[in-house]
Amino acid sequence: PTPLPTKVAHHLAARAAGAQPPARPAPEPGADRPRRRARWAVRGAVAAAVLVGVAAAVAWRAGGPGPTDGPPGADVAWLVNARDCRWADGAGPDGGMRPGRVLRLESGLAEVRFRRGATVVLEGPAGLELLSDNAARLARGRLAARVPEGAKGFQLFAPSGRVVDLGTEFGAAVGDDGVARVFVFAGEVRAFGPNQPGGGLELRERQAARIGPGGVAVEAGDGGRGFVRSLVTRPATKALDFGRPAPGTLADAAGLGTGFTHRLPGTGAALPAADPHLRLDAGAGRFELTTTESDLNTQYKLHQAEFPGFRLADLGFTGAEDFEITATLTDIPALKAVGQFGLYAGAAGDAAVRGGLVGQKDSDQYRQFLVNTRGGRDTNAFFVGLVSAGNDLRMTLARRGGKYGLTIEDLTTGSSSTLGIAHPDHLDGRPDLYAGLYAANPRNKDHKPITFTRVAATVWAASAKP
C-alpha cells in the first residue's frame, strides 16, 4: 500500500498549488478587433438569461424548484436520527441523498437534515422527494420542519402547492387526496396554491391553512397536535475499565475475556481464539493491543489485522443515530514510520472510517490523522499536529449530527486537536456498523503493544418529542 506520508505530500502539494493566484491569461489573438464581438456576447448572455428565466417558470408551473445548489452529484441531505424506521422495498437512505431521491418511509420516524441547515422529522407512512439542499416535495404523509436563519427560504412542495419558509418552524401533512394542511408553530411562512407564482398567503404563529386545487384557505386547524417536532436522544453506553475478565468475549493470549464482543468484519480471520496480540491485565486495569503487519488501505494482510470492538446495533443503533467510541491510552510507544493506532467505525474492512496517530520518520513522533476507507482504498486523508511517544492520551471518534470527527486530547501536555473529514456517505444509513480499536504496522514487523485503560462506545438512541 502507498505510505500515508506520501499521500500527505500529494495532498499538501495540491493544496499549495490551489492556493496560488491564477496566472493572468495572455490576450487572445484578435482581442482588439471591433467591439461588435462583445456586443454579440452581451446579446447572447441576455438571450441565455431569458431562457433560464423561462425554464425556471416552467419548473415552477411543474411544481419544482430551479437548479440545485452544491456540487453536481453531491448529497443534499443526511439522515441524522431515526426511530423504528421501515423503508419501502428496503430503499432507505443508504443509497445516497442526492437530488431526485425519494424517501419512502412505511413506518417510524426519520430526521433529515438538509445541507443548508433545515431539518425535517418525517412520520411514516410518508414519501419525501429531495429536490435541492433547501427544498423537498412531500407526496404524502406528515413532517415537521425547523428552519434556521441560514436556511431561510426553504421550500416544501405538495401536489397542490408549496410552502416557503421565512425562518420558522411549521408542520405539513398531505392526504391521499393530495390536499396539504399547514400549521405554523413559530415564525412565518407563505403558502401558495397551484399556478400561483407570486404573492401567496402569509401565515404566522398558531395559524393553519389548507392548500388544495382551489387555492389556499385559512382554517381553524387543531393547534398542531399530533406532529412530532423533534427526536430526543438518550445515550446507551458499553464501557470497559479492564478490571476483570469478561467471559464470552474476545479472549487474550491467556484465554481471558477482554470485554470486546466483535471484530470489524473482514479482519482477523486467521487470528486464534486465544489471541496472542491481546493481553488483559486485570490487576492493573489495563489492556494491551499489539500491532500487526496489516493495513485497511489496499486490504493488506487483513487476515491478521487487529480491529477488536463492539457491534453498535447491540446499543440500539439502527443506521441513523449519532455515536462515539472513546479510549484512554497511557505511555504510548514509539513506532516506526507509518506505524499507527487509534479508533475505527465501519461496516467492514473495505468500508470504514479510522483515525488516530501515525508514526513519522522520527520514531518518537506521531501525526494525528483521519481517513475514509472506501472500496478497500484510503481516501480523504487529513493530518495535523505532532504528538510525542510516552504521552498519555484520550481519543474520541464521533458521529454527531451525521458528521464524523476525531478528537485527541494529550493528557500529558494538556493540548487537544480535532479533525473533521469529507462525509463518508458509504456508511450512511447502514445499520451494521462496528466501532473499536486498531493497531497496525503496514510497513514493518516492529510489533509493539499499545496500552489502554478505558474504552467506551455510546449510541444516542432517539425518541419522539411532540
Solvent accessible surface area in square Angstrom, and as a share of the most:
residue,aa,sasa,rsa
1,P,34,0.22
2,T,56,0.32
3,P,50,0.32
4,L,6,0.03
5,P,53,0.33
6,T,52,0.30
7,K,50,0.21
8,V,11,0.07
9,A,57,0.44
10,H,124,0.55
11,H,58,0.26
12,L,91,0.45
13,A,63,0.49
14,A,67,0.52
15,R,151,0.55
16,A,56,0.43
17,A,70,0.54
18,G,65,0.62
19,A,81,0.63
20,Q,122,0.54
21,P,110,0.69
22,P,128,0.80
23,A,95,0.74
24,R,226,0.82
25,P,119,0.75
26,A,84,0.65
27,P,117,0.74
28,E,132,0.59
29,P,131,0.82
30,G,17,0.17
31,A,71,0.55
32,D,133,0.69
33,R,151,0.55
34,P,80,0.50
35,R,198,0.72
36,R,140,0.51
37,R,138,0.50
38,A,60,0.46
39,R,129,0.47
40,W,160,0.56
41,A,67,0.52
42,V,94,0.54
43,R,132,0.48
44,G,41,0.39
45,A,63,0.49
46,V,87,0.50
47,A,54,0.42
48,A,50,0.39
49,A,64,0.50
50,V,88,0.51
51,L,125,0.62
52,V,97,0.56
53,G,40,0.38
54,V,82,0.47
55,A,60,0.46
56,A,47,0.37
57,A,53,0.41
58,V,91,0.52
59,A,27,0.21
60,W,35,0.12
61,R,137,0.50
62,A,84,0.65
63,G,22,0.21
64,G,11,0.10
65,P,35,0.22
66,G,35,0.34
67,P,123,0.78
68,T,58,0.34
69,D,70,0.36
70,G,46,0.44
71,P,85,0.53
72,P,138,0.87
73,G,52,0.50
74,A,27,0.21
75,D,9,0.04
76,V,3,0.02
77,A,0,0.00
78,W,17,0.06
79,L,19,0.09
80,V,5,0.03
81,N,15,0.08
82,A,4,0.03
83,R,92,0.33
84,D,106,0.55
85,C,36,0.22
86,R,150,0.55
87,W,40,0.14
88,A,16,0.12
89,D,151,0.78
90,G,62,0.59
91,A,41,0.31
92,G,3,0.03
93,P,4,0.02
94,D,77,0.40
95,G,56,0.54
96,G,7,0.07
97,M,1,0.01
98,R,96,0.35
99,P,51,0.32
100,G,45,0.43
101,R,53,0.19
102,V,40,0.23
103,L,0,0.00
104,R,123,0.45
105,L,0,0.00
106,E,55,0.25
107,S,41,0.27
108,G,20,0.19
109,L,11,0.06
110,A,0,0.00
111,E,8,0.04
112,V,0,0.00
113,R,84,0.31
114,F,2,0.01
115,R,95,0.35
116,R,100,0.36
117,G,24,0.23
118,A,0,0.00
119,T,6,0.04
120,V,0,0.00
121,V,0,0.00
122,L,0,0.00
123,E,24,0.11
124,G,22,0.21
125,P,75,0.47
126,A,0,0.00
127,G,6,0.06
128,L,0,0.00
129,E,42,0.19
130,L,0,0.00
131,L,20,0.10
132,S,10,0.06
133,D,6,0.03
134,N,15,0.08
135,A,3,0.02
136,A,0,0.00
137,R,59,0.22
138,L,0,0.00
139,A,56,0.43
140,R,90,0.33
141,G,14,0.13
142,R,76,0.28
143,L,0,0.00
144,A,0,0.00
145,A,0,0.00
146,R,74,0.27
147,V,10,0.06
148,P,66,0.41
149,E,133,0.60
150,G,59,0.57
151,A,0,0.00
152,K,98,0.42
153,G,28,0.27
154,F,0,0.00
155,Q,40,0.18
156,L,5,0.02
157,F,3,0.01
158,A,15,0.11
159,P,82,0.52
160,S,10,0.06
161,G,9,0.09
162,R,33,0.12
163,V,4,0.03
164,V,24,0.14
165,D,0,0.00
166,L,55,0.27
167,G,26,0.25
168,T,13,0.07
169,E,26,0.12
170,F,0,0.00
171,G,0,0.00
172,A,3,0.02
173,A,21,0.16
174,V,8,0.05
175,G,35,0.33
176,D,151,0.78
177,D,108,0.56
178,G,15,0.14
179,V,9,0.05
180,A,3,0.02
181,R,113,0.41
182,V,3,0.02
183,F,10,0.04
184,V,0,0.00
185,F,15,0.06
186,A,41,0.32
187,G,36,0.35
188,E,39,0.17
189,V,0,0.00
190,R,81,0.30
191,A,0,0.00
192,F,13,0.05
193,G,1,0.01
194,P,53,0.34
195,N,105,0.54
196,Q,61,0.27
197,P,70,0.44
198,G,47,0.46
199,G,58,0.56
200,G,21,0.20
201,L,60,0.30
202,E,56,0.25
203,L,0,0.00
204,R,136,0.50
205,E,97,0.44
206,R,148,0.54
207,Q,74,0.33
208,A,6,0.05
209,A,0,0.00
210,R,88,0.32
211,I,1,0.00
212,G,0,0.00
213,P,106,0.66
214,G,85,0.82
215,G,20,0.20
216,V,34,0.20
217,A,55,0.43
218,V,87,0.50
219,E,53,0.24
220,A,102,0.79
221,G,44,0.42
222,D,72,0.37
223,G,26,0.25
224,G,6,0.06
225,R,173,0.63
226,G,55,0.53
227,F,14,0.06
228,V,21,0.12
229,R,77,0.28
230,S,26,0.17
231,L,13,0.06
232,V,50,0.28
233,T,56,0.33
234,R,150,0.55
235,P,88,0.55
236,A,36,0.28
237,T,75,0.44
238,K,81,0.34
239,A,49,0.38
240,L,17,0.09
241,D,75,0.39
242,F,6,0.03
243,G,33,0.32
244,R,160,0.58
245,P,59,0.37
246,A,31,0.24
247,P,125,0.79
248,G,89,0.86
249,T,31,0.18
250,L,37,0.18
251,A,24,0.18
252,D,3,0.02
253,A,60,0.46
254,A,82,0.64
255,G,44,0.43
256,L,69,0.34
257,G,7,0.07
258,T,4,0.02
259,G,2,0.02
260,F,0,0.00
261,T,56,0.32
262,H,48,0.21
263,R,46,0.17
264,L,0,0.00
265,P,49,0.31
266,G,58,0.56
267,T,9,0.05
268,G,7,0.06
269,A,94,0.73
270,A,65,0.51
271,L,26,0.13
272,P,71,0.45
273,A,97,0.75
274,A,46,0.36
275,D,0,0.00
276,P,81,0.51
277,H,45,0.20
278,L,1,0.00
279,R,119,0.43
280,L,10,0.05
281,D,36,0.19
282,A,33,0.25
283,G,84,0.81
284,A,61,0.48
285,G,17,0.17
286,R,82,0.30
287,F,0,0.00
288,E,25,0.11
289,L,0,0.00
290,T,29,0.17
291,T,0,0.00
292,T,4,0.03
293,E,18,0.08
294,S,0,0.00
295,D,10,0.05
296,L,1,0.01
297,N,2,0.01
298,T,45,0.26
299,Q,67,0.30
300,Y,60,0.23
301,K,73,0.31
302,L,20,0.10
303,H,88,0.39
304,Q,46,0.21
305,A,0,0.00
306,E,0,0.00
307,F,4,0.02
308,P,0,0.00
309,G,0,0.00
310,F,6,0.03
311,R,94,0.34
312,L,0,0.00
313,A,46,0.35
314,D,83,0.43
315,L,27,0.14
316,G,37,0.35
317,F,6,0.02
318,T,73,0.42
319,G,3,0.03
320,A,2,0.01
321,E,4,0.02
322,D,27,0.14
323,F,0,0.00
324,E,29,0.13
325,I,0,0.00
326,T,21,0.12
327,A,1,0.01
328,T,30,0.17
329,L,0,0.00
330,T,33,0.19
331,D,94,0.49
332,I,2,0.01
333,P,30,0.19
334,A,27,0.21
335,L,1,0.00
336,K,112,0.47
337,A,39,0.30
338,V,6,0.04
339,G,0,0.00
340,Q,2,0.01
341,F,0,0.00
342,G,0,0.00
343,L,0,0.00
344,Y,0,0.00
345,A,0,0.00
346,G,0,0.00
347,A,5,0.04
348,A,26,0.20
349,G,2,0.02
350,D,60,0.31
351,A,11,0.09
352,A,1,0.00
353,V,0,0.00
354,R,2,0.01
355,G,0,0.00
356,G,0,0.00
357,L,0,0.00
358,V,1,0.01
359,G,0,0.00
360,Q,37,0.16
361,K,196,0.83
362,D,93,0.48
363,S,60,0.39
364,D,72,0.38
365,Q,42,0.19
366,Y,0,0.00
367,R,56,0.21
368,Q,4,0.02
369,F,0,0.00
370,L,0,0.00
371,V,0,0.00
372,N,0,0.00
373,T,0,0.00
374,R,92,0.34
375,G,66,0.64
376,G,3,0.03
377,R,139,0.51
378,D,9,0.05
379,T,49,0.28
380,N,62,0.32
381,A,15,0.12
382,F,63,0.26
383,F,29,0.12
384,V,55,0.31
385,G,43,0.41
386,L,118,0.59
387,V,18,0.10
388,S,44,0.29
389,A,28,0.22
390,G,39,0.37
391,N,16,0.08
392,D,50,0.26
393,L,0,0.00
394,R,90,0.33
395,M,0,0.00
396,T,20,0.11
397,L,1,0.00
398,A,4,0.03
399,R,6,0.02
400,R,137,0.50
401,G,20,0.20
402,G,3,0.03
403,K,96,0.41
404,Y,11,0.04
405,G,17,0.17
406,L,0,0.00
407,T,37,0.22
408,I,5,0.03
409,E,54,0.24
410,D,10,0.05
411,L,77,0.38
412,T,81,0.47
413,T,92,0.53
414,G,70,0.67
415,S,64,0.41
416,S,77,0.50
417,S,43,0.28
418,T,93,0.54
419,L,21,0.10
420,G,45,0.43
421,I,24,0.12
422,A,45,0.35
423,H,35,0.16
424,P,0,0.00
425,D,34,0.17
426,H,34,0.15
427,L,0,0.00
428,D,13,0.07
429,G,16,0.15
430,R,78,0.29
431,P,75,0.47
432,D,57,0.29
433,L,0,0.00
434,Y,29,0.11
435,A,0,0.00
436,G,0,0.00
437,L,0,0.00
438,Y,2,0.01
439,A,0,0.00
440,A,3,0.03
441,N,0,0.00
442,P,6,0.04
443,R,110,0.40
444,N,30,0.15
445,K,146,0.62
446,D,32,0.17
447,H,84,0.38
448,K,64,0.27
449,P,61,0.38
450,I,0,0.00
451,T,17,0.10
452,F,0,0.00
453,T,44,0.26
454,R,111,0.40
455,V,0,0.00
456,A,4,0.03
457,A,0,0.00
458,T,12,0.07
459,V,0,0.00
460,W,62,0.22
461,A,36,0.28
462,A,13,0.10
463,S,28,0.18
464,A,35,0.27
465,K,108,0.46
466,P,119,0.75
